């Protein structure tokens, strides 16, 4: 399994700005940078210093990359609201930049949810995981309750929108597309 995350570009640039200066020191040899993907954040450790960047994505793991990459990271990131960071086939990617890495998948065999997750995040469990994974993680009762709440919301909203001839199927498609764009990394 690999990881796939979205981070705020400016937050990433601000967090790694210090690394640019550290990377220019001549007296100290720094061999690697460690990037840890940890569900709701990414931790980057370079030359003994660790910074955190809020993130949203899938999978957990640790990528070890050459330290020189950090010197040039900020100049290589395009200005955009969010930037995608992922690891695939032992390559660490940030936007359009890519570098070979040593990848260590630390994803547990169970699903993780944020503390007090929003309804949308819980509803997406069934589209992101198998029923067996959901049950093994202990989230079956939570998902059942969320699906019941969702069903009630769709019923009530469909009745309200009935004069506009909007079907429950159209409403469900719209809601699920919105949830996927909000809570998923594509």
N, C-alpha and C positions, 0 to 999 in steps of 0.2 A: 504494500500500500504506500502511496505517496501522499503528500500534503498539498493543499490548495487554499490559499488565504488571500483576503483583501485587506490592505492597510491604507490609512490616510497618507497620501504622498508627502504632504508638508510635515506631518508628525514624524514620518520616517526620516526625512531630510534633517529635521531639527535634532532628532535623537542621535543620528550618526555623524553630525557635523564635527563633534569632538574627535571622532576617529580619524578624520582627515588630518588633523594636527598631530595626533599620536603616530600615525603612519609615516610622518616625515622625519621622525627622530632617527638619527643616524647611529647612535650609540647602542641601540637595543635591537636585537633580531626578534621579530615576531613571526612565528611560523604559520599560525592559522587563526581563523575567526570561527566561532561556533554560533550557529543560528538555531535556536530551539523554537519549534512551533508548539504552542501550548494552549490549544482550544480558543481562548479569548485574548491571547496576546502572543507576541513574538519577542523572545529575549535574544539579544545579540551581544556576544562577549568578544572583545578585542583587546589585546594587550592588558588583560587583567581587569578591564572595566566592562560592566554589563549595563546595557540600556534596555528598556522595555518599550514596546510599541503596541498599542491596542490594535487588535485584529479580529477578524471573523473568518472562520473557515473550517475545514475538515481535516482530520488526521492529526497525529502527534508524532514528532520525531526531531532528530538532531542532525543538522548538516554541518560538516566541517569543510571549510573552504580556505583557499590561500588568502593570507592576510592582505596582500596587495590590492585585492578587489575592493576593500573598504576605502582605500585612498581615493578611488575614482567613482565610488557609488553615487555620490550626490551629483556629480557632473553628468553622469550617464542616465539619470532619471528624468523623464519628460515631465513637464508641468501638466498635471491632471489631478482630478479630485482624489481618486483612489488608484492604487497600483496593485497589481496581482503579484504575489510571491508564491512560488511553488517549487517542488522538487519532483523530477520525473527522470527515470533512467539514469540516476546518479548525476544529474545536472541540476544545479541550483539556479532558479530563474527569478529575476526581479524586473518586471515589465519586459522590455526587449533585450535585457542583458542576461547572459547565461555563463555559467562557469562550472566546470567539473567539480564534484564534491564527493566526500565520503558520507553516505547516508546511513543513519541508524533509525529504523522505525521503532518508535516506542508507543505506538498506538495500543491501547489495551484491547482485549477481546470484547469489551463491553462498550456500550454507548454512553457518552457523557452529555449532560444537559447543563446549561447555566443554572445558577441558583435562582429559584422562583422564575422559571422560564415563561415567556409570553406564550399565549395560545398558539400563535402562528408557528413558533419554533417547535412546539410539541406536535402540532398537526403534520409537520413535514417529516417526522420520524418515519412514517409509513412509506414515504416516497424515497427515503434515503437508506433504509435498513430493512432487512428481512424480518418477518414476524418472529422468527427464532431469536434473532439478535435483540429485538425489542423485549421479548419475554425474558431472555437471559439477563438483561440489564435491569429488570424489575420495573420497566416503564409501561407495561401493558395496561395496568389500571389507570395510570395517568393519561395514556393515549385514549383509552376508552372514554374517560370523562371528558377529555378535550373534544373528541369526535361528537359526543352527545351535545356539548355546548355549541359546537360549530353547526350541527344540524338545526338546533333551535334558532341560532342567529340567521341562518339561511332561510328558514321557514318564515320568520318574522319579517325579514327584509324583502322576501319575495312577495308577501302580502302587501307590504307598503308600496312596492314597485309595480304591482299588478296593473294599475291604470296605464303604465308605460309599456305593458306587454313584454316584460323582461322575465324570462323563464328562470327557474331555479338552476337549471343546467348552465345557462349562460352566466349567471351570478357566481356559481361555484367555480367555473373556469376562470372568471375574472379574479376572484379572490385568491385562488391557488396560484395563479401567475404572479399576483402581487406579493404573496407570501414567499414564493420561490426567489423573486428578485430581491426581497428584503433580507431573507435569512440564509440564502445559499450563495456559494461562490460558483460561478459557471465557467 
